[in-house]
Amino acid sequence: MGNKIFNRRKFLQGSVASCSTLLGSSLISPMVYSAKTKHRLIFGHTFGPATNQYMITGLALFKSLAEKYSDGELLVDIHDAGSLGGQNVLPQKVLTGSIQGCQVSTLNFVHYSDVYSILDFPYLFNSNDAFEETIQTSEFSNSEFLSKPARNGFQVVPGMWANAGFRVLGISRKVNRVVRLPKDLEGLKVRTNGTRVEDVMFKMTSANPVSIAWSEAYQAMQQGTADALSVGLGPLTATKIHETLGSATLYEQSFNCHITALNKRWYDKRPKKIQDAIMRAGRESYAFQRVGQAKANKEMVNLWKNSGIEVVVLTPEEKKIWVETIGHQRPEYNDLKDKFGRESFELIQSLQS
């Protein structure tokens, strides 16, 4: 892919080195106005201190870098733990201008820009690296993935993603079952995330899809209303839903990730110096987030194993069966590809060729 992608190793090494220096002191400082402060970015997200070791958002570093690169003219005022509202509320607040930015899951952002549903198609990306490299390309940044949100009032910060990695298929300990192949889902009630793609996907298996709100997922798994769910390691561990699992299958079909979106009208009115500070901080924070999340994911897998959860790693032959059964190439997804943007879907494919 040549110049399409940042020099990954050089970029990460340089960014992580600068991050390490900053991490010597607390990244989250009290909100302080100075004589230089001319711009304020009120920012909301839903992860809090209790989840920091599981979900690496990169936001504390983003704040520090954005303020530094603006020479103190920008104040990034971060409100965590859902104090400004949940993920279904934050984008609306950004859109109306009551706050200037938020970090929100792509699953929640699809209500404002349905092109992001394309990222849910199973096995669209060959690996975690392929996903993270694709979303950093100039082609991606110049596509509908940024232009469509812009038309709807959002400025997506390229590169400022919080990718929790591949979703994990967690199976309740109540059903005492290990899932290695799609046929092993027979009769299981699988909680879906409410997206059209996931609904279609699980209907191609022998499972019984059930729509359950995320806030009710723990209780549903505990009480047996749901037997399984497909979510990232970080969210499952942060909410302690992993405590309800007997087994977990690393089937690597799609990603649990968040993006950073700003109010476009607010952003466009900022001086170029402030815009550049935000974008530079976003790129460098994402490099830090990627390294930190990869480390956290390994630690969580060990935590799960040590707590008695049987973690299943598929063989190449088993993964091939999953791809053949629910992969993005299935004709059952054709209508959704047209609805969300076939050109954008094909762009994602071409960027990996």
Summary of the structure (lengths in Angstrom):
residues: 353
radius of gyration: 20.1
end to end distance: 7.7
largest distance: 64.2
contacts: 1150
relative contact order: 0.18
helix: 48%
strand: 19%
